[in-house]
């Protein structure tokens, strides 16, 4: 992780972070830079403020300029779409959130400028984190599953590990390896570089990197004949339509949505269609703790509890 994060930061901030205790660094979740305010490091959900010369390190405008130039590889035009969405994904699947002056065009966000806040969210692969769910998500076949949770609850971490388990199979449980298609719109699931996944996802995985979810799901169904589709954060009408098409084609779907409970998701007009169809045979509610992937509750398509903690 150090080798991916440190090079994009200004030298003064690099030195401060290198001074962190290795035990603390292993638990870092976010690094936040806000111009004119103290550098903030989130460790296990709690803020820490590195000290320089007996005082907080105050982020400078030059720090923001340097970081943005590193993120854009000195070509902001190439990141126009990422700026419009408010984040950039870098090598390793780490996401850098951005905030600043919003530029509108016809009432829609066109881009960001005068960027003064950066949130580097650390992505970590946790091998084996999804194994405890196999008995709930597999019943002679993998079940269509929706993971629900607030930011940093471990939704993407779970998807990533499930992709590995499904593509490798589990001989001890008589679960065969299957073809997995991943639509990785923000390069967070597979952390692909030049089209090649950098994380451990198993042998039978095909990834569409940087592709819009709805279009990517249809492309994979037509071109790669996946047994299971994995896609992060559905929510738009076109996403819902693509999920429906996948289900009609006999492809299993595993995906995520932001929220706390099934009820939170069910009341969204776009996603309500899928709940009316009882599309998700399992809804896994994750909770935010000091570690990712903590399951609070699992319900079936009839809202019946199949597991609670």
Backbone bond lengths (Angstrom), bond angles and torsions (degrees), N, CA, C in turn:
res aa  C-N    CA-C-N  psi(-1)  N-CA   C-N-CA  omega(-1)  CA-C   N-CA-C  phi
1 X - - - 1.462 - - 1.518 111.50 -
2 X 1.343 117.64 -41.79 1.453 121.64 178.35 1.513 111.44 -55.67
3 X 1.334 116.45 -41.78 1.450 120.46 -175.98 1.523 111.93 -67.26
4 X 1.316 118.18 -19.90 1.459 121.89 -179.96 1.524 112.52 -94.67
5 X 1.332 116.90 -35.06 1.461 121.46 -175.37 1.520 112.47 -88.18
6 X 1.312 116.82 -47.87 1.465 121.50 -173.11 1.533 113.25 -55.37
7 X 1.334 119.96 -44.80 1.466 118.93 -175.60 1.522 115.61 -61.37
8 X 1.327 118.84 -23.30 1.473 119.51 -177.45 1.528 111.79 -86.71
9 X 1.334 117.43 -7.41 1.466 121.14 -175.82 1.529 111.76 -95.07
10 X 1.338 117.31 152.16 1.460 120.74 174.57 1.528 110.74 -60.20
11 X 1.303 116.98 151.60 1.462 122.20 -174.84 1.529 111.86 -57.48
12 X 1.328 118.06 -40.29 1.461 119.92 -178.50 1.532 111.14 -61.56
13 X 1.330 116.84 -39.09 1.461 120.47 179.84 1.524 110.56 -75.81
14 X 1.320 116.32 -34.18 1.473 119.13 175.83 1.528 110.23 -56.91
15 X 1.332 115.76 -45.99 1.461 119.83 -177.69 1.523 111.27 -62.34
16 X 1.310 117.29 -41.10 1.461 120.85 179.01 1.528 111.24 -62.49
17 X 1.320 116.65 -44.16 1.464 120.30 -177.56 1.526 111.49 -70.19
18 X 1.315 116.66 -32.85 1.470 119.21 178.15 1.528 111.32 -65.23
19 X 1.334 116.80 -20.99 1.456 120.48 179.62 1.524 113.12 -81.68
20 X 1.330 116.58 -9.24 1.461 119.52 179.51 1.524 111.45 -64.09
21 X 1.320 115.72 142.45 1.462 120.66 174.11 1.532 108.79 -58.48
22 X 1.349 118.26 133.13 1.475 120.48 -179.85 1.523 112.98 -53.13
23 X 1.335 117.23 -34.63 1.464 120.37 179.07 1.526 110.61 -64.55
24 X 1.337 116.57 -37.81 1.464 120.69 177.94 1.526 109.99 -70.55
25 X 1.323 116.35 -44.03 1.462 120.45 -177.26 1.528 111.46 -59.02
26 X 1.312 116.78 -35.31 1.465 120.80 179.85 1.524 111.88 -64.89
27 X 1.346 117.16 -20.23 1.465 119.98 -177.84 1.525 113.05 -109.14
28 X 1.330 116.85 8.85 1.467 120.40 179.17 1.525 109.55 -66.88
29 X 1.337 115.64 130.57 1.465 121.70 179.90 1.524 112.00 -106.30
30 X 1.321 116.84 -36.27 1.458 121.41 -178.15 1.526 110.09 -144.42
31 X 1.321 115.32 149.98 1.460 122.71 169.34 1.518 105.83 -124.31
32 X 1.339 117.08 118.56 1.459 121.05 -174.44 1.527 110.98 -113.97
33 X 1.326 115.03 127.71 1.450 121.75 175.96 1.528 107.83 -115.97
34 X 1.338 115.84 123.84 1.464 121.92 176.46 1.531 107.49 -129.93
35 X 1.294 116.48 119.73 1.468 120.03 -175.91 1.526 110.41 -58.61
36 X 1.329 115.28 128.45 1.457 121.34 178.75 1.510 114.52 85.33
37 X 1.347 116.57 0.93 1.460 120.55 -179.81 1.524 110.50 -129.84
38 X 1.327 117.96 164.91 1.458 119.76 -174.67 1.535 113.29 -64.41
39 X 1.319 115.45 143.13 1.459 121.88 171.42 1.527 108.27 -61.13
40 X 1.319 116.78 132.37 1.457 121.37 -175.81 1.524 110.19 -123.08
41 X 1.328 115.42 134.55 1.462 121.73 176.20 1.527 107.65 -122.34
42 X 1.340 116.80 122.85 1.462 121.46 -179.87 1.521 108.40 -92.69
43 X 1.320 115.56 119.93 1.461 121.96 -179.80 1.522 108.54 -121.36
44 X 1.329 116.81 117.15 1.468 121.95 -179.51 1.531 111.57 50.00
45 X 1.329 115.75 41.96 1.455 121.23 176.14 1.514 115.66 84.26
46 X 1.340 117.98 -1.62 1.460 120.69 -177.51 1.525 110.66 -116.87
47 X 1.358 117.04 141.27 1.470 120.07 -178.53 1.529 112.29 -78.40
48 X 1.328 115.33 140.87 1.464 122.48 173.02 1.529 107.16 -129.98
49 X 1.353 115.84 146.57 1.448 120.62 -176.45 1.525 109.19 -125.28
50 X 1.348 116.70 103.70 1.470 119.97 -179.31 1.525 112.14 -56.90
51 X 1.325 115.28 143.79 1.464 122.55 -176.43 1.525 110.54 -103.56
52 X 1.337 115.17 136.07 1.466 121.82 172.84 1.520 107.36 -129.96
53 X 1.326 116.23 122.93 1.473 120.89 -178.51 1.525 111.57 53.59
54 X 1.334 115.45 47.60 1.464 123.80 174.31 1.534 113.75 66.84
55 X 1.322 116.84 16.99 1.466 119.24 178.09 1.524 108.77 -145.19
56 X 1.339 115.82 163.87 1.459 119.80 177.36 1.521 110.24 -60.11
57 X 1.336 115.92 145.89 1.453 120.21 174.21 1.532 108.03 -81.42
58 X 1.331 117.20 120.65 1.462 122.27 179.74 1.527 109.14 -93.22
59 X 1.310 115.92 124.24 1.467 121.39 -178.13 1.525 109.65 -68.15
60 X 1.339 115.73 132.47 1.452 121.63 -177.23 1.529 111.10 -100.83
61 X 1.316 115.11 161.95 1.465 119.91 177.22 1.522 110.94 -60.97
62 X 1.339 116.51 -35.54 1.463 119.98 178.58 1.529 111.16 -66.02
63 X 1.348 117.13 -32.01 1.463 120.24 176.40 1.526 110.20 -62.64
64 X 1.324 115.56 -44.41 1.467 120.48 179.92 1.526 110.44 -64.99
65 X 1.317 116.59 -41.51 1.464 120.91 179.68 1.519 110.63 -62.64
66 X 1.318 117.01 -42.75 1.467 121.12 179.84 1.526 110.67 -64.81
67 X 1.327 116.77 -47.28 1.459 120.53 -178.39 1.523 110.98 -62.02
68 X 1.325 117.37 -42.45 1.458 120.17 -179.17 1.525 111.14 -65.25
69 X 1.326 116.08 -38.20 1.469 118.68 178.93 1.522 110.90 -66.81
70 X 1.336 117.14 -35.21 1.457 120.44 176.91 1.531 110.87 -68.03
71 X 1.320 116.25 -42.27 1.461 120.36 -179.57 1.521 111.63 -64.10
72 X 1.308 116.09 -39.28 1.458 120.42 -176.41 1.515 112.42 -87.97
73 X 1.330 115.63 -3.39 1.465 120.48 -175.34 1.530 110.04 53.32
74 X 1.332 113.85 38.53 1.460 123.52 177.95 1.526 112.59 63.64
75 X 1.336 116.95 23.66 1.464 120.24 177.41 1.515 109.18 -143.92
76 X 1.330 116.96 84.39 1.452 120.87 -177.60 1.525 112.17 -61.80
77 X 1.312 117.12 -27.82 1.464 119.87 -179.20 1.528 110.73 -59.09
78 X 1.327 117.29 -36.94 1.463 121.06 -178.15 1.519 111.41 -67.27
79 X 1.338 117.14 -17.67 1.457 120.72 -177.26 1.530 112.08 -110.14
80 X 1.325 115.88 23.44 1.466 119.54 -176.54 1.528 111.85 -58.25
81 X 1.329 117.31 -43.22 1.457 120.30 -179.09 1.522 111.23 -67.89
82 X 1.343 116.54 -40.81 1.462 120.07 178.73 1.528 111.41 -63.46
83 X 1.320 116.05 -40.54 1.459 119.72 178.50 1.525 110.74 -64.02
84 X 1.324 116.59 -37.68 1.463 120.02 179.26 1.526 110.25 -62.36
85 X 1.324 116.78 -35.65 1.462 120.63 -178.77 1.525 112.37 -85.36
86 X 1.328 116.72 -14.23 1.456 119.29 175.13 1.506 115.64 90.36
87 X 1.321 118.18 15.34 1.465 119.65 176.29 1.522 110.17 -157.26
88 X 1.320 115.51 158.57 1.461 123.05 175.24 1.520 107.21 -130.39
89 X 1.332 116.98 134.62 1.456 121.06 176.68 1.525 109.03 -99.62
90 X 1.327 116.59 131.91 1.454 121.10 -177.23 1.520 110.34 -112.04
91 X 1.318 116.06 177.01 1.458 121.62 -179.98 1.524 110.66 -52.60
92 X 1.335 115.46 135.93 1.455 121.11 -177.77 1.515 113.35 95.22
93 X 1.355 116.53 -4.41 1.457 120.07 179.54 1.512 113.87 83.60
94 X 1.327 118.08 6.58 1.460 121.28 178.89 1.532 109.01 -72.84
95 X 1.338 116.50 136.94 1.463 120.62 -178.29 1.526 109.37 -106.98
96 X 1.336 115.24 133.28 1.461 121.15 177.12 1.519 107.90 -109.54
97 X 1.341 116.43 108.73 1.450 121.49 176.12 1.521 110.52 -78.95
98 X 1.329 116.08 149.03 1.457 121.48 -174.82 1.522 110.27 -129.74
99 X 1.328 115.92 146.79 1.467 120.87 174.47 1.527 108.71 -145.12
100 X 1.318 114.71 143.38 1.457 120.27 -179.52 1.514 109.21 177.63
101 X 1.326 117.12 -145.22 1.460 122.72 -179.87 1.525 109.83 -80.86
102 X 1.328 116.69 122.42 1.464 121.89 178.77 1.528 109.70 -86.88
103 X 1.322 115.05 130.58 1.465 121.22 176.32 1.523 108.04 -104.04
104 X 1.335 116.56 122.87 1.461 121.68 -177.77 1.527 111.08 -101.85
105 X 1.324 114.51 150.46 1.462 121.43 173.17 1.517 108.01 -141.25
106 X 1.326 116.94 116.77 1.463 122.18 -176.61 1.531 111.40 55.83
107 X 1.334 115.50 38.54 1.452 120.42 177.09 1.520 114.86 79.17
108 X 1.339 117.27 1.39 1.460 121.34 -179.61 1.525 109.70 -113.32
109 X 1.346 115.99 151.76 1.463 120.17 177.78 1.526 109.47 -67.13
110 X 1.327 116.47 121.85 1.460 121.16 178.15 1.521 111.02 -94.77
111 X 1.326 116.21 -44.54 1.462 119.44 -179.86 1.531 109.14 -167.30
112 X 1.321 115.80 -178.45 1.464 123.19 172.85 1.521 108.92 -118.40
113 X 1.321 115.51 145.97 1.459 119.81 172.40 1.526 107.82 -141.36
114 X 1.319 116.72 175.08 1.469 121.80 -176.93 1.528 109.70 47.91
115 X 1.323 116.31 48.85 1.467 121.52 -176.30 1.522 109.44 -70.60
116 X 1.338 115.52 124.62 1.468 120.12 -175.49 1.522 113.22 -126.98
117 X 1.331 117.43 -4.40 1.469 120.52 178.92 1.521 109.49 -130.82
118 X 1.339 115.16 134.49 1.461 122.05 -179.97 1.525 108.87 -131.61
119 X 1.300 116.21 134.73 1.461 120.92 176.03 1.523 108.84 -125.05
120 X 1.322 116.82 103.92 1.463 121.59 179.42 1.521 107.85 -88.12
121 X 1.325 116.65 107.67 1.466 121.96 179.64 1.521 108.78 -93.78
122 X 1.323 115.61 122.22 1.461 121.55 -174.96 1.526 110.60 -80.13
123 X 1.328 115.58 125.95 1.472 120.89 176.46 1.524 109.01 -96.99
124 X 1.319 115.82 132.84 1.467 120.27 178.09 1.526 109.64 -131.98
125 X 1.318 115.98 137.43 1.454 119.40 173.93 1.518 108.53 -89.18
126 X 1.324 115.65 126.87 1.464 121.01 179.00 1.519 108.20 -114.28
127 X 1.331 115.07 95.21 1.461 120.61 -177.37 1.529 110.01 -65.29
128 X 1.337 116.05 128.05 1.465 120.96 175.40 1.505 115.34 92.97
129 X 1.345 118.30 -3.45 1.461 120.26 -175.00 1.529 111.85 -65.00
130 X 1.338 118.03 -27.25 1.464 120.85 -177.24 1.527 113.86 -91.11
131 X 1.314 117.24 -4.07 1.469 119.36 -174.81 1.526 112.47 -62.93
132 X 1.329 117.71 -30.83 1.467 120.13 -179.15 1.526 111.74 -68.65
133 X 1.349 117.29 -14.70 1.458 120.75 -178.03 1.524 113.44 -94.10
134 X 1.307 117.04 -9.74 1.461 119.83 -172.53 1.518 111.99 -56.47
135 X 1.319 117.84 -43.21 1.466 120.38 -178.12 1.521 112.09 -63.93
136 X 1.348 117.36 -23.08 1.459 121.26 179.70 1.529 112.80 -92.69
137 X 1.335 116.44 -24.88 1.464 120.46 -174.55 1.525 112.87 -104.20
138 X 1.334 117.27 -3.62 1.463 120.24 -179.63 1.523 109.20 -128.36
139 X 1.322 115.01 123.49 1.465 121.40 177.06 1.530 107.39 -142.02
140 X 1.322 115.15 84.21 1.463 123.78 -173.42 1.523 111.76 66.11
141 X 1.288 117.13 -8.51 1.465 125.04 175.78 1.520 106.91 -164.98
142 X 1.334 116.14 160.49 1.453 119.42 174.92 1.526 109.59 -73.52
143 X 1.312 116.47 140.34 1.458 122.19 -176.31 1.529 110.55 -97.24
144 X 1.322 115.95 144.67 1.467 120.49 175.20 1.528 108.68 -60.57
145 X 1.331 115.88 124.64 1.468 119.83 -168.90 1.519 111.91 -132.47
146 X 1.329 115.47 137.45 1.459 122.67 174.17 1.525 108.64 -117.55
147 X 1.333 116.31 123.75 1.468 121.81 174.49 1.520 108.38 -95.09
148 X 1.325 116.31 129.46 1.454 122.89 -177.63 1.528 108.66 -120.63
149 X 1.323 116.39 134.49 1.456 118.85 177.50 1.512 111.29 -179.88
150 X 1.329 117.48 162.07 1.464 121.24 176.53 1.527 109.49 -74.44
151 X 1.333 117.52 171.73 1.464 119.44 176.44 1.521 111.66 -53.57
152 X 1.336 115.57 141.03 1.466 123.95 177.54 1.533 113.29 66.31
153 X 1.316 117.13 25.16 1.467 120.07 174.84 1.513 111.69 -87.80
154 X 1.335 116.86 -10.96 1.467 119.75 177.29 1.517 114.25 104.15
155 X 1.332 117.67 19.40 1.466 120.11 -178.71 1.531 111.25 -61.95
156 X 1.322 116.22 -50.67 1.471 119.79 -179.44 1.523 110.91 -66.86
157 X 1.314 117.54 -35.87 1.463 121.75 177.18 1.524 110.64 -59.24
158 X 1.335 115.98 -42.86 1.463 120.55 178.44 1.523 111.51 -65.72
159 X 1.334 117.05 -45.61 1.460 120.38 179.20 1.520 111.07 -58.30
160 X 1.311 116.02 -44.50 1.465 121.26 -178.06 1.525 111.00 -60.26
161 X 1.334 116.33 -44.35 1.460 118.89 -178.21 1.526 111.52 -73.07
162 X 1.329 117.07 -33.13 1.463 119.88 175.70 1.520 111.10 -64.62
163 X 1.332 116.63 -39.15 1.463 119.73 176.47 1.521 110.31 -57.13
164 X 1.316 115.94 -43.02 1.470 120.49 179.08 1.525 111.21 -64.07
165 X 1.332 116.98 -46.48 1.465 120.73 -177.97 1.530 111.78 -64.57
166 X 1.324 116.35 -42.17 1.460 120.01 -177.90 1.522 110.96 -68.31
167 X 1.321 116.85 -41.55 1.467 119.45 -177.19 1.527 112.40 -74.30
168 X 1.328 117.21 -28.76 1.462 120.50 178.77 1.524 112.50 -87.45
169 X 1.352 115.79 -25.49 1.456 119.18 -173.91 1.519 110.86 75.30
170 X 1.318 115.93 168.47 1.464 121.26 179.36 1.531 107.73 -134.18
171 X 1.339 117.05 87.90 1.464 120.78 -177.35 1.517 113.61 -54.72
172 X 1.337 117.59 -34.36 1.461 120.63 -178.73 1.528 112.13 -64.20
173 X 1.340 116.24 -22.71 1.467 121.21 179.45 1.531 111.85 -110.77
174 X 1.344 115.53 11.34 1.469 121.31 -178.32 1.529 112.39 58.12
175 X 1.324 116.00 36.72 1.456 121.69 176.89 1.523 108.51 -103.62
176 X 1.331 118.32 116.37 1.470 120.45 -176.16 1.524 111.96 -76.72
177 X 1.322 117.36 155.06 1.467 120.27 174.72 1.519 110.23 -72.10
178 X 1.337 116.60 138.55 1.450 121.81 -178.15 1.528 110.85 -123.94
179 X 1.333 114.82 163.86 1.467 120.47 175.93 1.529 109.37 -78.23
180 X 1.314 115.95 128.33 1.464 121.65 -178.16 1.527 109.58 -117.55
181 X 1.320 116.43 129.73 1.459 121.34 173.44 1.516 109.86 -109.85
182 X 1.322 116.92 128.06 1.466 121.87 -179.45 1.528 109.15 -115.95
183 X 1.326 115.81 124.49 1.464 120.53 171.25 1.525 106.09 -98.50
184 X 1.314 115.93 107.40 1.466 121.95 -171.30 1.527 109.38 -109.54
185 X 1.337 115.71 75.08 1.458 120.67 -172.52 1.522 112.48 -59.59
186 X 1.326 118.19 -36.48 1.463 120.73 -176.53 1.527 112.57 -108.94
187 X 1.327 116.98 13.11 1.477 122.37 177.55 1.524 112.23 59.41
188 X 1.331 117.17 29.59 1.469 120.55 -177.74 1.531 112.67 -96.83
189 X 1.326 117.17 -29.70 1.470 119.14 -175.72 1.523 110.49 -75.29
190 X 1.331 115.86 -50.89 1.468 120.30 -174.67 1.520 113.08 -101.64
191 X 1.341 117.57 -16.35 1.467 122.27 -177.40 1.522 110.82 52.29
192 X 1.335 115.91 50.75 1.467 120.54 -176.60 1.525 111.59 -71.10
193 X 1.319 115.17 144.10 1.457 122.64 171.10 1.516 107.14 -125.31
194 X 1.327 115.60 122.48 1.464 121.76 -176.04 1.521 110.73 53.82
195 X 1.339 115.85 38.66 1.450 121.31 175.48 1.510 116.08 84.82
196 X 1.322 117.80 -4.11 1.472 121.46 -177.13 1.527 109.99 -107.45
197 X 1.356 118.48 121.35 1.470 120.28 178.55 1.526 111.60 -59.24
198 X 1.336 115.91 135.74 1.465 121.03 179.97 1.527 111.92 -96.05
199 X 1.327 117.56 -7.93 1.457 121.32 -178.27 1.525 110.33 -107.80
200 X 1.316 116.05 164.27 1.457 121.90 -176.10 1.529 109.59 -81.06
201 X 1.329 115.91 109.30 1.461 120.85 -176.30 1.526 113.28 -124.15
202 X 1.307 118.34 4.23 1.456 120.61 -179.22 1.513 112.21 91.34
203 X 1.328 116.00 177.38 1.461 121.37 -170.77 1.509 114.38 -88.22
204 X 1.342 118.61 -21.35 1.463 120.40 -171.30 1.527 112.20 -111.33
205 X 1.323 115.35 44.81 1.462 121.17 -176.86 1.526 110.35 -115.52
206 X 1.332 115.51 133.99 1.461 122.17 173.20 1.526 107.49 -120.31
207 X 1.332 116.25 131.55 1.466 121.14 -173.54 1.519 110.90 -119.88
208 X 1.326 115.86 130.76 1.457 122.20 166.46 1.520 106.72 -99.90
209 X 1.297 116.69 108.66 1.462 121.62 -174.22 1.523 110.87 -94.58
210 X 1.339 115.78 133.50 1.454 120.59 176.47 1.510 114.64 71.77
211 X 1.317 116.83 18.59 1.466 121.23 -176.43 1.527 110.05 -102.37
212 X 1.340 118.50 136.80 1.472 119.63 175.23 1.517 110.82 -54.28
213 X 1.325 115.74 141.51 1.474 120.92 -170.75 1.529 113.11 -57.96
214 X 1.323 116.91 -51.79 1.461 119.51 -174.09 1.525 111.08 -61.53
215 X 1.322 115.54 -49.03 1.461 119.08 179.89 1.519 111.25 -64.24
216 X 1.331 116.17 -39.09 1.457 120.17 -178.38 1.515 113.22 -65.34
217 X 1.337 117.04 -39.73 1.467 119.47 178.57 1.524 111.21 -60.43
218 X 1.337 116.29 -43.47 1.450 119.80 179.96 1.525 111.46 -67.84
219 X 1.330 117.13 -38.26 1.461 120.56 177.89 1.524 111.44 -61.61
220 X 1.321 116.74 -44.72 1.469 120.14 -178.94 1.524 111.47 -66.24
221 X 1.318 116.32 -41.03 1.467 119.21 179.43 1.528 110.23 -60.20
222 X 1.335 116.48 -42.21 1.468 120.29 -178.03 1.532 112.51 -73.97
223 X 1.334 116.55 -35.95 1.462 118.73 -169.01 1.523 115.29 -104.04
224 X 1.347 118.84 -28.64 1.460 120.38 -171.09 1.526 113.81 -119.43
225 X 1.310 118.52 -0.66 1.472 124.79 178.21 1.533 113.23 42.05
226 X 1.331 117.41 58.47 1.469 119.39 -179.06 1.530 111.77 -71.32
227 X 1.329 115.54 150.59 1.460 120.28 170.37 1.527 110.27 -82.87
228 X 1.339 114.94 -34.54 1.471 121.53 -178.92 1.520 108.82 -133.76
229 X 1.331 115.98 133.58 1.458 121.85 174.34 1.519 109.36 -104.38
230 X 1.326 116.50 135.06 1.458 121.62 177.38 1.520 108.43 -123.13
231 X 1.338 115.61 126.69 1.460 121.06 -176.84 1.522 108.77 -147.89
232 X 1.319 116.06 143.39 1.464 121.44 -174.16 1.527 111.10 -98.82
233 X 1.335 116.33 138.69 1.461 124.52 167.73 1.535 114.24 55.76
234 X 1.312 116.55 72.53 1.461 120.20 172.50 1.530 108.91 -81.27
235 X 1.335 115.92 160.32 1.458 118.19 179.35 1.514 114.16 177.41
236 X 1.329 117.02 -24.17 1.454 120.18 -178.50 1.532 110.82 -89.33
237 X 1.339 115.57 162.77 1.453 120.20 -179.26 1.519 111.67 -58.62
238 X 1.333 116.04 -41.77 1.457 119.46 -178.70 1.533 111.75 -66.43
239 X 1.355 116.84 -31.34 1.465 120.07 174.96 1.525 110.32 -64.03
240 X 1.321 115.50 -45.60 1.467 121.17 -178.75 1.522 110.44 -61.64
241 X 1.342 116.54 -42.89 1.466 120.38 178.90 1.529 110.27 -61.23
242 X 1.333 116.88 -43.23 1.466 120.55 -178.80 1.525 111.15 -65.40
243 X 1.335 117.42 -39.11 1.466 120.36 176.91 1.529 109.68 -61.85
244 X 1.329 116.84 -43.68 1.459 120.37 178.26 1.527 111.08 -59.69
245 X 1.316 116.60 -44.54 1.463 120.32 179.95 1.522 111.26 -62.88
246 X 1.339 116.70 -38.14 1.462 120.26 178.03 1.519 110.70 -63.62
247 X 1.314 116.39 -43.96 1.462 120.48 -179.49 1.526 110.84 -64.42
248 X 1.344 116.40 -41.73 1.465 119.90 178.88 1.533 110.89 -64.16
249 X 1.337 116.19 -27.60 1.466 121.02 179.73 1.531 112.12 -84.17
250 X 1.324 116.18 -0.27 1.455 119.62 179.04 1.516 114.76 83.72
251 X 1.341 116.63 13.99 1.460 121.50 179.41 1.526 109.13 -93.70
252 X 1.315 116.47 132.28 1.457 120.69 176.44 1.519 109.68 -77.02
253 X 1.335 116.58 146.72 1.461 121.57 -176.36 1.519 110.23 -126.44
254 X 1.320 115.38 133.52 1.458 121.72 172.16 1.517 107.46 -126.87
255 X 1.332 116.13 125.82 1.451 119.69 -173.36 1.526 110.20 -150.05
256 X 1.338 116.52 -177.11 1.466 121.37 -177.15 1.525 110.35 -135.58
257 X 1.336 114.58 163.44 1.470 121.78 173.26 1.519 108.12 -152.72
258 X 1.326 115.97 146.73 1.465 120.94 178.18 1.524 110.05 -76.62
259 X 1.333 115.99 134.40 1.456 121.41 177.05 1.514 109.30 163.35
260 X 1.314 116.23 -174.74 1.456 121.05 178.26 1.524 112.27 -113.39
261 X 1.326 116.34 -33.73 1.460 120.75 -177.30 1.528 109.80 -138.37
262 X 1.330 115.08 169.09 1.459 120.67 174.84 1.526 110.16 -57.68
263 X 1.330 116.44 -40.45 1.457 120.20 -178.56 1.533 112.07 -60.83
264 X 1.329 116.97 -37.00 1.467 120.21 177.32 1.523 110.79 -57.69
265 X 1.321 116.22 -43.56 1.459 121.79 -175.66 1.526 110.89 -77.13
266 X 1.313 115.24 -40.33 1.459 121.26 -174.99 1.524 112.53 -60.30
267 X 1.320 116.62 -30.83 1.461 120.56 -175.97 1.523 113.28 -82.98
268 X 1.328 118.04 -3.10 1.454 120.03 175.70 1.529 108.58 -78.46
269 X 1.324 117.85 127.42 1.463 120.54 -174.19 1.527 114.00 -53.42
270 X 1.339 117.13 -42.34 1.460 119.39 -177.03 1.531 111.54 -68.16
271 X 1.334 116.24 -44.66 1.462 119.75 -175.75 1.520 112.55 -79.63
272 X 1.322 117.72 -19.37 1.449 120.88 -178.81 1.530 111.72 -58.19
273 X 1.317 116.37 -29.74 1.471 121.02 178.95 1.526 110.42 -58.68
274 X 1.318 116.43 -43.40 1.463 120.01 -178.38 1.522 111.71 -68.05
275 X 1.325 116.98 -34.00 1.460 119.40 178.54 1.518 111.30 -71.78
276 X 1.320 116.71 -35.01 1.457 119.34 176.21 1.531 111.38 -64.30
277 X 1.327 115.38 -32.89 1.468 120.45 177.77 1.530 112.40 -81.76
278 X 1.337 116.39 -3.84 1.473 121.93 -175.62 1.525 109.91 53.79
279 X 1.340 114.20 44.18 1.463 120.51 -175.22 1.521 112.99 -67.54
280 X 1.332 116.27 -35.16 1.463 119.57 -175.17 1.525 110.10 -97.17
281 X 1.320 115.17 114.18 1.461 120.54 -179.69 1.523 112.02 -77.05
282 X 1.330 115.18 -18.84 1.461 121.31 175.05 1.522 109.26 -139.58
283 X 1.325 115.81 131.97 1.466 122.44 172.12 1.525 107.06 -118.14
284 X 1.316 116.44 116.12 1.462 122.45 -176.12 1.521 108.52 -104.39
285 X 1.323 116.48 114.94 1.467 121.39 178.81 1.524 108.54 -93.37
286 X 1.329 115.72 119.46 1.461 121.91 178.54 1.518 109.73 -101.47
287 X 1.310 115.83 150.25 1.463 120.31 -179.86 1.516 109.84 -119.93
288 X 1.306 116.36 150.90 1.468 122.62 -177.95 1.523 109.67 -85.68
289 X 1.348 116.39 116.30 1.463 121.48 175.73 1.524 107.62 -131.97
290 X 1.322 116.10 -158.52 1.463 119.53 179.49 1.517 112.58 -78.79
291 X 1.323 117.61 -2.80 1.469 121.13 176.35 1.534 108.70 -140.88
292 X 1.333 116.53 153.55 1.465 119.62 -176.96 1.528 112.25 -80.13
293 X 1.330 115.93 156.56 1.447 120.86 171.21 1.514 115.84 81.01
294 X 1.333 117.83 26.83 1.460 120.79 178.41 1.527 108.70 -87.27
295 X 1.326 116.47 118.22 1.462 121.59 -175.57 1.523 110.20 -86.07
296 X 1.331 115.35 128.05 1.461 121.15 177.71 1.520 111.24 -94.53
297 X 1.337 114.70 -36.99 1.464 118.65 -173.52 1.528 109.42 -166.03
298 X 1.340 116.50 147.05 1.458 121.91 173.03 1.517 108.24 -128.97
299 X 1.339 115.46 129.82 1.461 120.15 178.74 1.525 110.46 -125.78
300 X 1.335 115.52 156.04 1.457 119.39 178.02 1.522 110.53 -92.88
301 X 1.341 116.40 -172.53 1.457 120.38 -175.63 1.524 113.12 -68.95
302 X 1.311 116.78 -11.94 1.466 121.07 178.05 1.534 111.74 -100.11
303 X 1.333 117.29 10.28 1.465 124.98 -178.96 1.535 112.42 71.15
304 X 1.292 118.14 14.42 1.460 121.81 178.81 1.534 109.02 -84.79
305 X 1.327 115.47 137.45 1.456 119.67 178.28 1.527 110.59 -70.07
306 X 1.327 115.00 131.81 1.455 120.29 172.45 1.525 110.67 -111.56
307 X 1.348 115.92 -14.29 1.464 120.68 175.08 1.521 109.62 -163.52
308 X 1.325 116.99 136.65 1.453 122.25 172.78 1.519 108.33 -135.78
309 X 1.345 115.20 150.73 1.467 119.40 178.09 1.517 109.50 -117.90
